[in-house]
């Protein structure tokens, strides 16, 4: 596992070398969505993914690679990497600091190592082997969730409440009204701060595997709980509910009421 952790850290460094120099630049972006929707991608997204892929291919040529911007490289064995070079591209193109790079190692399709790297903040969150840790400013410290177990005392986050529709929108509104406070706009960084004990609950939907694979080992390693909005373990539909404790998770599921 240490060799994989070292590779993941090197991939995060390689992505930083691409993204940080242009993070304050007004970048051209393409829209990957159709119609009136907006799903931006920049050349920095693509170049960062190329840099990370090159490291995997050089060190572990049998490993698969599934990235957001490029074609799937099937694994020739049990291991594959899930890459999102810039999670929060909207924040990135707006010059905001909360975007991240997401890196996950999957063994038999289950995430066993995750990194949430926040280059502009110089924070790197790791999860592996049942533990989680943060490296910031060259200093490493162990991560643990807040342990909050009462929904009325919980600090809730989601990226954008307007991404929910129909029953999900109603369910999230019930959760929002039950929590102590709600903050918006942090993409994957909200899960990093949950692992650090500062946010207690994150609820999102419409996520793809590259959006969530890296988050799971970090939250679990810090003592948190992850599942879907109905309380199950299947994340295949893109719903993700992360909580600082089992009691809080259960209370959130009951309040969502799906």
N, C-alpha and C positions, 0 to 999 in steps of 0.2 A: 504493500500500500504506500510506503514512503516514496517509492519511485514514481508512483502515480500522482501523489501530492506534489512532488517536485516538478513533474511535468505540467500539472495544472497551474502551478505558480508561474512557471516559465511562460505558459500560454497567456496568462493574465498580463505579465510584463510585456510580451510581444504585442498584445492588443493595445496596451497603454501607449506604446511607442507610436502607434498609428493614430489613436484617437485624441490623446492629449494635445498634440501640437495644433490640431484644428478645432478644438473644442470651443474656442472663442471666435472662430471664423464664421462668417455667414456663408453657409454651404448650400449648393444646389442639391435638391433631393427629388427622387422619383416617387410616384404614388403607386404602390403595389395593389391597391384596392380598385374596385370598379365603381362606376357611377359617382354618387356624391360622397362616398366614404373616403377617408384619408388614412392611408397606412404608409408613412414615409420610410424611405431607405436612402442612405447617402453612400457615396463611394467609400467613406470611412468604415461603414458597416462591412462592406465587401472586402476591403483590404485587411481589416482586422481579422475577419474570418479566414482569409487566405493565410495570414501569418500563423494563426493557431493551428490550422490544418497541417501546415508544413512541418511543424514540430511533432505532431502525432505520427505523421507518415514516416518521419525520419527515425523515431525512437521505437514505435510500436506499429509496424506496418500491417499487422494482422487486426488491429483495432478498427472498428467501424467509426464513422463520423456522420452525425446528423446535425447540420447547421441550419440556421434560419435562412441564409441567403444563397446556399449552393446545394448541388445535388447530393443525395444520400450516397455515402460510401459504405456498402454492406460489410459487416464484420466477418472475419474468418476465425471465429472463436467466441468466447463468452463476453468479451468486452467491447463497449462502444462509447463514444463521446458525444455529448449533447452540447451544442454551442449556440449562444446568442451574443454576438459581438457587441451590440449596443441595445440593451433592454431599456426602453424609454427614449426612443429616437425623437419623439416629440419634445421631450425635455432637452435633449441634446441640441436640436436645431434652434431651440429658443434660448440657448445659452444658460440653462439652469444646471445646477451641479448634481442632481440626484440620479442621473442615468448610471447604469451599471453594465458590467460584462458578466455573463453567466456561463459557467463551465461545470459540467457534470460528467462523472464516469458512471456508466451503467454496467452492471454485471447481470447477465441473463435478463436484460431489460429493466432491472431495478436499480435506481440511483443509489450508489454507495459512497460517493464523494461529491461534494458540491462546493463551489466557490461563488460568492457574490462579491465582485470587485467594484469599488466605487472610486474610479481614478481621480476625479476632481477633488474628492475629499481625502484621498490617500488612506482609504480604509479597505481592508480585504478580509472578508468573513469566510471561514472554512468550516466544513462539517464532514466528518468521516469517523468511522469506528466508534460510533456512539458518543462522540464528543464534538464540541464546537469551540472555535477560538477566533479571535480578531487580531490582525496585525495592522497597527496604525502608527505611523511615525517611527517605524523600526522596533516598536514594542509589542510583544505578544501578551494577550491576556485571555483567560478562559471566559466563555460566554455562558450565561444562564438566563432563562426567561424570568419574568417578574414573579411567576407563580400565581398571578391574579386568578381568583376562582369565583368572582361575583360579577355578573354581567353589568350590573348597575354601576360598578366601579371601573369598568374596562375602558381603555383607550383603543378605539377602533380605527382602522384605516382601509381605504380602497383607492384604486387609482382614479376612477371616474364613475360616479353614480349614474351618469347618463349613458353608460355602456350597457346597463341592465334594461331589459324589456319585459313587459307582461308580468307574469307571476314572480320572476326574479326581482324586478323593481319593487314590487310590493313587499316581498320577503326582506329585501335589504332595508327598506324603509322601517320595517318593524324592528330590525336589529339596530339600526341607527338610533331610533327613538329610545331603545332600551339601554344603550350604552351611555357612559358618562360623557364622552366627547368623541368626535369623528374628525379625522384629517384626511385630505385628498391629495392625489397627484404624485405619489412616490414610487409607483411601479414596483420593481423587485426590492428596492431599498427598504420598503416597509417591513418586509420579512427579515431583513438584516437587523433592523431595529427591534423587532419582536425578539429575535434571538439574543439581543443585547439587553433585554429587560425594560425597554422604554415604551414600546407599543405592546398591547396585550392581545389584540385580535385583528386578523386581516381576512377579508372576504372578497373574493374575485371570481369572475366567470369569463368564459370565452378564451381561456388560456390554451396555448398549444404546448406540446411536450418541451420544446426548447425554452418556453417561458417559465416552466415550473420544475423541471428535473433538478436543477441546482439548488432550489429553495428547500426541498424536502430534507436532505441530510443536514443542512444548517439548522433548521428549526428543530428537528428531532434531536440532533446532537446537543442542543441547548436545553433539552428537557421539555420542548413543546410538543404539540399534537397537531397532526395534519389529517385531513380527510375531505370529503365532499360536503355539500350543503345538507345532505340527508343523513350525515353521520357515517357513511360508508368509506371504504378505503379506495374505491375506484375513482381515479382522477381522469379517466379517459374522456369524459365529457367536457373537460376544461374547467370544471368548478373546483375551487380550492378554498378551504377554510382552515386557517392556522390559528392556534390558540396557545396561550401561555400555560394552560393546565387542562387536564381532562374535564374537570368540573365546568370550566369556562366553555370548553368546546361543546359539551353536552347542552349547556344552557343556550348557547348560540344556535345549535341545531334545532332545539325545541322552539326557539323564538322565530327562526326562519320559517318553520312550519310547512316545509314542502313534502 
